[in-house]
Amino acid sequence: MKALRLAGLLALALPQVAFAAGGGHHEPQWSLTLWGFANFAIYCWIMKRFAWPLITEFLQDRHDTVVESLEAAARAREEAASLKAEFEARMRGLESEAEKARAEILEIAQTEARRMVEQAEKTADAIRQDAQLVADEEVARARQSLQEESAALVTKMAAELVQAQVTPEDQERFLADFLAESREATR
């Protein structure tokens, strides 16, 4: 409203200034001033009636757009800060997860190494036991073989001794004793 009053005062004062600068002897024409004022008033009414709603609508739309943009920027900034915090937390989490994974892998490797050592020890024990059994069997076979050879040798030596020292009369006597014992055993 103040702007309208100021514009009206200027419209009234400007023709007076122009007339004063014109040099002198003419009387001011109030009709021109009134027509100028009326022309300006019509111009202001047309602007207010037709242009002002469009201008205010444009300015309101622009205001709404700027407010929405600022709000969107604030939301984006908050979201970016949230994502940054989340990613930083994830990175810290990834470091701890990587450390946990390394520890788990190391533990698995140590467990597997212990299991392999235990398996190797069991296998070595089994091989030792098998070797001991084989050795014992070989010793038993060797003893059996030596006993058989000894018995055969003793038998051979005894047969040679008997042949060398038993006379035909001893043989007849042995045969007679054997037959007599056989007859008695069968009775």
C-alpha positions in Angstrom: 0.0 0.0 0.0 2.8 2.3 0.8 4.3 1.8 -2.6 1.0 2.8 -4.2 0.9 6.0 -2.2 4.5 6.8 -3.1 3.7 6.1 -6.8 0.7 8.5 -6.6 2.8 11.2 -5.0 5.5 10.8 -7.6 2.8 11.0 -10.4 1.6 14.2 -9.0 5.0 15.8 -8.4 6.7 14.8 -11.6 4.6 17.0 -14.0 5.3 19.9 -11.6 9.0 19.3 -11.8 8.9 19.0 -15.6 6.9 22.2 -15.8 9.3 24.0 -13.6 12.2 23.0 -15.7 10.4 24.1 -18.8 11.2 27.7 -18.4 8.9 29.8 -17.1 5.7 31.5 -18.1 3.2 28.6 -18.6 0.7 27.8 -16.0 0.5 24.3 -14.8 -2.2 22.2 -16.4 -3.9 20.3 -13.8 -5.8 18.3 -16.3 -2.6 16.6 -17.6 -1.7 15.8 -14.0 -5.1 14.3 -13.3 -5.0 12.4 -16.6 -1.5 11.1 -15.7 -2.7 10.2 -12.2 -5.8 8.4 -13.6 -3.6 6.6 -16.2 -1.3 5.5 -13.5 -4.2 4.4 -11.3 -5.6 2.3 -14.1 -2.2 0.8 -14.8 -1.9 -0.1 -11.1 -5.4 -1.6 -11.1 -4.7 -3.7 -14.2 -1.4 -4.9 -12.7 -3.1 -5.7 -9.4 -6.1 -7.4 -11.1 -4.3 -9.5 -13.7 -0.6 -9.5 -13.2 -0.3 -9.6 -9.4 -2.0 -13.0 -9.0 0.3 -14.5 -11.6 3.3 -12.8 -10.0 2.3 -14.0 -6.5 1.6 -17.5 -7.8 5.0 -17.6 -9.5 6.7 -16.3 -6.4 4.8 -18.8 -4.2 5.7 -21.6 -6.6 9.3 -20.5 -6.6 9.2 -20.2 -2.7 7.7 -23.7 -2.5 10.3 -25.1 -4.9 13.1 -23.5 -3.0 11.7 -24.8 0.4 11.3 -28.3 -1.1 14.8 -28.2 -2.5 16.2 -27.1 0.8 14.2 -29.8 2.7 15.4 -32.4 0.1 18.9 -31.2 0.5 18.6 -31.4 4.3 17.1 -34.9 4.0 19.9 -35.9 1.5 22.5 -34.5 3.9 21.0 -36.4 6.8 20.8 -39.6 4.7 24.4 -39.1 3.5 25.5 -38.6 7.2 23.6 -41.7 8.1 25.1 -43.7 5.3 28.5 -42.5 6.1 28.1 -43.5 9.8 26.7 -46.9 8.6 29.6 -47.5 6.2 32.1 -46.5 8.9 30.5 -48.9 11.3 30.5 -51.5 8.6 34.2 -50.9 7.9 34.9 -51.3 11.6 32.8 -54.3 11.6 34.5 -55.7 8.5 37.9 -55.2 10.2 36.7 -57.2 13.3 35.0 -59.8 11.0 38.2 -60.2 9.0 40.1 -60.6 12.3 37.5 -63.2 13.5 37.7 -65.0 10.1 41.5 -65.0 10.4 41.3 -66.4 13.9 38.8 -69.0 12.8 40.9 -70.1 9.9 44.0 -70.2 12.1 42.1 -72.3 14.6 40.8 -74.6 11.9 44.3 -75.0 10.5 45.7 -75.7 14.0 43.0 -78.2 14.6 43.6 -79.9 11.3 47.3 -80.0 11.9 46.7 -81.6 15.4 44.4 -84.1 13.8 46.9 -84.9 11.1 49.7 -85.4 13.7 47.4 -87.6 15.7 46.5 -89.6 12.6 50.2 -89.9 11.7 51.0 -91.1 15.2 48.2 -93.7 15.0 49.4 -94.8 11.6 53.0 -95.0 12.9 51.8 -97.0 15.9 49.8 -99.4 13.7 52.9 -99.8 11.4 55.0 -100.5 14.5 52.5 -103.1 15.8 52.3 -104.7 12.4 56.1 -104.8 12.1 56.3 -106.3 15.6 53.7 -109.0 14.7 55.6 -109.7 11.5 58.9 -109.9 13.4 57.3 -112.1 16.1 55.9 -114.4 13.4 59.2 -114.6 11.6 61.0 -115.4 14.9 58.3 -118.1 15.6 58.8 -119.5 12.1 62.6 -119.4 12.5 62.3 -121.2 15.9 59.9 -123.8 14.4 62.3 -124.3 11.5 65.3 -124.6 13.8 63.4 -127.0 16.0 62.4 -129.1 13.0 65.9 -129.1 11.7 67.3 -129.9 15.1 64.8 -132.8 15.5 65.7 -134.1 12.0 69.4 -133.8 12.8 68.9 -135.5 16.2 66.9 -138.2 14.6 69.5 -138.7 11.9 72.3 -138.7 14.4 70.4 -141.1 16.7 69.6 -143.4 13.7 73.3 -143.4 12.7 74.3 -144.1 16.3 71.7 -146.8 16.7 72.8 -148.4 13.4 76.4 -148.2 14.4 76.0 -149.7 17.9 73.0 -152.0 17.6 73.9 -155.5 16.6 71.7 -158.0 14.9 71.2 -159.9 18.2 70.0 -156.6 19.8 67.6 -156.1 16.9 66.1 -159.6 17.5 65.8 -159.0 21.2 64.1 -155.6 20.6 61.7 -157.3 18.1 60.9 -160.1 20.5 60.3 -157.6 23.4 58.1 -155.5 21.2 56.0 -158.4 20.1 55.6 -159.7 23.6 54.5 -156.3 24.9 52.0 -156.0 22.0 50.5 -159.4 22.8 50.1 -158.5 26.4 48.5 -155.1 25.5 46.0 -156.8 23.2 44.8 -159.3 25.8 
